[in-house]
Amino acid sequence: MNSPDLPPPFPHLPPVAQAPRKGMGAGMIVLIILGVLVLFAGVLAALAIPVYKRMQGLAQGAKDSLQHKAPAPPAKELTALQKLELKAFGERLADALTAGDAETIKSMLDSEGMADRVFDERTSGFPQVSEMRKGFISGATKPPGGWLRNVMGNKTKALHYRERDGYPAIVMRLTPEGGGVNYVDIVVRPFGKSFRAVDMFTYMYASYFTDETRNLMATMLPSSSVGKLASLMGATNFDSEMINLLKKGGELIKAGRYAEALSICEALPEKYRTHRMFFMLRMQALMQLNDAEEGKYDAPYREMLRSAPDILGADSTTDLLMIDLMFLDNQLAEADACIQRVEKVVGGDPYLKVLRANTHRMMKDYEGALKLATEAQSEEPDLFEAVDARLTIHVEQKHYPAIVEEFRELKKKGVIMTRQLLIEDGVYEDFLASPEFAAWEKESGAQR
């Protein structure tokens, strides 16, 4: 999101998050929550009565923590050829997610493999575990796009390959409509000559999609001796009313009814207010409300951002949220440090260099800002946000010959900057009156 006093240099290129009012990782948080709820609803649908009642027979001895313990990874390290295929797989999946191509996405998922990661030895004591597994797979495969349904339609970029607990994984950048950025790892396993996705690791939670699903089941254990199993991993016991409130809150967020979702969260008893999932719902509601009604929700929004590391855990990438807090407090050097920590965790991303470039621009470090934006554009030539950043830097410096050079490069890509496009942005007023722009109009035939 651009700062209020500096609109994006031209409207048809995507705006850069220059002084964001939204947490940088927030765009996908609620969608990930909703995805977990969708899968859990599939489990519920497979049973005759609610799961939390069926779990009452869970053996007292089943007290192992439900925290992540990945199944045995693929036996062999990927060959060079497999790494090339994994790169191609990641690019195909990113394209399908961006386009919202539900059928292609579903064909690239391994829901049985995901079920293996959810229903392992830690769930062996659950009653009707085979029914629960069937319900889980049904919930994971029935919706359009399968268990990635709530990630569809966001601009997605496959960045690079890494290993995650011994499994091959592709780091994905998610840039939701309206601004912000988030990162997930799509965990895969070999499938024939290619791969299929079996899980998703989200940096904000520092946890797997499958873990969140299993942990949500644990929160439904009744307040009896078996409830100790949930307490071992820090879960608060949910009854059916709390599950319904969680689902309702997610539905309200998805429908854009943020004030109603916030009211649900604010009315909760304290022990539920700090539960990770209710916290995420409250955070999403406050982000949207504070952005729409600037200033009105500043105090609770800031308080929420400051409490995020304690609630989400030391391993979670809460720097994605802290970036926003630093911008709100005009602590630009600290914001830059947050972005660099995120860069290190995700293994690098040109988009984050653009964000750093805009941060340095706001600090009036134009040389450093231009260097970062240029590096980002070199690493990802089609990253228009880098062009946006470079143009904004030139505009602020009134470096008009440099603006014309940028326009020439855009023309090579089929984008011709006309007076009509630029006149809508007040930042170009002086440039439009300059001899450099008059020469550009004559050179490009851009008078139209």
CORLIN-V450975 format. One record per backbone hydrogen bond with DSSP energy under -0.5 kcal/mol. CO is the residue of the C=O (numbers start at 1). NH is the residue of the N-H. E is the energy in kcal/mol with one decimal. If there is no record, write none. Layout:
BEGIN
CO NH E
CO NH E
END
This chain:
BEGIN
1 18 -1.2
1 19 -1.4
3 6 -1.8
10 13 -1.1
16 18 -1.6
23 26 -1.6
24 181 -3.0
25 28 -0.7
26 29 -0.7
26 30 -0.7
28 32 -2.4
29 33 -2.0
30 34 -2.8
31 35 -2.2
32 36 -2.0
33 37 -2.2
34 38 -2.4
35 39 -2.1
36 40 -2.4
37 41 -2.4
38 42 -1.4
39 43 -1.4
40 44 -2.4
41 45 -2.4
42 46 -1.0
43 46 -0.7
44 47 -1.4
50 53 -1.1
50 54 -1.4
51 55 -1.6
53 56 -1.3
54 57 -0.7
55 58 -2.1
59 62 -1.6
61 63 -2.0
79 83 -2.2
80 84 -1.6
81 85 -2.0
82 86 -2.7
83 87 -2.0
84 88 -2.0
85 89 -2.8
86 90 -2.7
87 91 -2.1
88 92 -2.3
89 93 -2.6
90 94 -2.5
91 95 -2.3
92 96 -2.3
93 97 -2.6
94 98 -2.4
95 99 -2.3
96 100 -0.9
96 101 -2.5
97 153 -3.6
100 102 -1.5
101 105 -2.3
102 106 -2.6
103 107 -1.8
104 108 -0.6
105 108 -1.6
106 109 -1.4
108 197 -2.8
109 111 -0.6
110 114 -2.0
111 115 -2.5
112 116 -1.9
113 117 -1.1
114 117 -0.5
114 118 -1.4
115 119 -3.1
118 120 -1.2
120 123 -1.7
121 124 -1.1
123 126 -1.7
126 129 -0.9
128 132 -2.4
129 133 -2.3
130 134 -2.0
131 135 -2.5
132 136 -2.5
133 137 -2.6
134 138 -2.3
135 139 -2.6
136 140 -2.0
137 141 -1.7
138 142 -2.4
139 143 -0.5
140 147 -0.5
143 146 -2.4
145 148 -1.7
146 149 -1.6
148 151 -1.9
148 152 -0.8
149 152 -0.6
151 154 -1.2
155 175 -2.5
157 159 -0.6
157 173 -2.9
160 171 -2.9
162 169 -2.5
164 167 -1.8
167 164 -3.0
168 188 -2.6
169 162 -2.5
170 172 -0.5
170 186 -2.6
171 159 -3.2
171 160 -0.6
172 184 -1.8
173 157 -2.0
173 175 -0.5
174 176 -0.5
174 182 -2.2
175 155 -1.0
176 179 -1.7
182 174 -3.1
183 203 -1.6
184 172 -3.4
184 186 -0.5
185 187 -0.8
185 201 -2.8
186 170 -1.9
187 198 -3.0
187 199 -1.4
189 196 -1.9
191 194 -2.0
194 191 -2.6
196 189 -2.0
197 110 -3.0
199 187 -2.1
200 202 -0.5
200 209 -2.6
201 185 -2.7
201 203 -0.5
202 206 -1.9
202 207 -1.3
203 317 -3.0
207 202 -2.3
208 212 -2.2
209 213 -1.9
210 214 -2.4
211 215 -3.2
212 216 -2.0
213 217 -1.6
214 218 -1.9
215 219 -1.9
216 220 -0.6
217 220 -1.2
218 221 -1.7
219 238 -6.0
222 224 -2.6
224 227 -1.4
225 228 -1.4
226 229 -1.7
227 230 -0.5
227 231 -1.7
228 232 -1.5
229 233 -0.6
230 233 -1.1
230 235 -2.5
231 234 -1.5
239 243 -2.1
240 244 -2.3
241 245 -2.2
242 246 -2.5
243 247 -2.4
244 248 -2.7
245 249 -2.9
246 250 -2.1
247 251 -2.2
248 252 -2.5
249 253 -2.2
250 254 -2.4
251 255 -1.7
252 257 -2.9
253 256 -1.6
256 258 -1.2
257 261 -1.7
258 262 -2.6
259 263 -2.0
260 264 -1.7
261 265 -1.9
262 266 -2.7
263 267 -1.4
265 268 -1.0
269 272 -1.5
269 273 -1.7
270 274 -1.2
272 275 -1.5
275 279 -3.1
276 280 -2.2
277 281 -2.0
278 282 -2.5
279 283 -2.6
280 284 -2.5
281 285 -2.3
282 286 -2.6
283 287 -2.5
284 288 -2.1
285 289 -2.5
286 290 -2.9
287 291 -1.7
288 292 -2.1
289 293 -2.8
293 296 -1.9
293 297 -0.6
295 298 -1.1
297 301 -2.2
298 302 -2.9
299 303 -2.3
300 304 -2.2
301 305 -2.3
302 306 -2.4
303 307 -1.5
304 308 -0.9
305 308 -0.7
307 311 -1.7
308 312 -3.3
309 313 -1.7
313 316 -1.0
316 318 -2.0
317 320 -1.7
318 321 -1.4
318 322 -2.6
319 323 -1.8
320 24 -1.4
321 324 -0.8
321 325 -1.4
322 326 -2.7
323 327 -2.1
324 328 -2.7
325 329 -2.0
326 331 -3.2
327 330 -1.5
330 332 -1.1
331 335 -2.1
332 336 -2.4
333 337 -1.9
334 338 -2.1
335 339 -2.4
336 340 -2.1
337 341 -1.9
338 342 -2.1
339 343 -2.5
340 344 -1.9
341 345 -2.0
342 346 -2.5
343 347 -1.0
343 348 -2.2
349 352 -0.9
349 353 -1.1
350 354 -1.8
351 355 -2.0
352 356 -2.3
353 357 -2.5
354 358 -2.4
355 359 -1.7
356 360 -2.8
357 361 -2.2
358 362 -2.0
359 363 -1.1
360 365 -2.8
361 364 -1.9
364 366 -1.4
365 369 -2.4
366 370 -2.6
367 371 -2.0
368 372 -2.1
369 373 -2.4
370 374 -2.3
371 375 -2.3
372 376 -2.3
373 377 -2.2
374 378 -2.3
375 379 -2.2
376 380 -2.1
380 383 -2.4
382 384 -1.5
383 386 -1.6
383 387 -0.9
384 388 -2.8
385 389 -2.2
386 390 -2.4
387 391 -2.7
388 392 -2.2
389 393 -2.2
390 394 -2.3
391 395 -2.7
392 396 -2.3
393 397 -1.7
394 398 -0.6
394 399 -2.6
395 398 -1.1
398 400 -1.4
399 403 -1.3
400 404 -2.1
401 405 -1.9
402 406 -2.0
403 407 -2.3
404 408 -2.2
405 409 -1.9
406 410 -2.2
407 411 -2.3
408 412 -1.5
409 413 -0.7
410 413 -1.0
410 415 -2.5
411 414 -1.8
414 416 -0.6
415 417 -0.6
416 418 -0.7
418 422 -2.0
419 423 -2.9
420 424 -0.6
422 425 -1.8
424 426 -0.6
425 428 -2.0
426 429 -1.7
428 432 -2.7
429 433 -0.8
430 433 -0.7
431 434 -1.7
431 437 -0.5
434 438 -1.7
435 439 -2.3
436 440 -1.9
437 441 -2.6
438 442 -1.8
439 443 -2.5
440 444 -2.8
441 445 -1.6
441 446 -1.1
446 419 -1.0
END
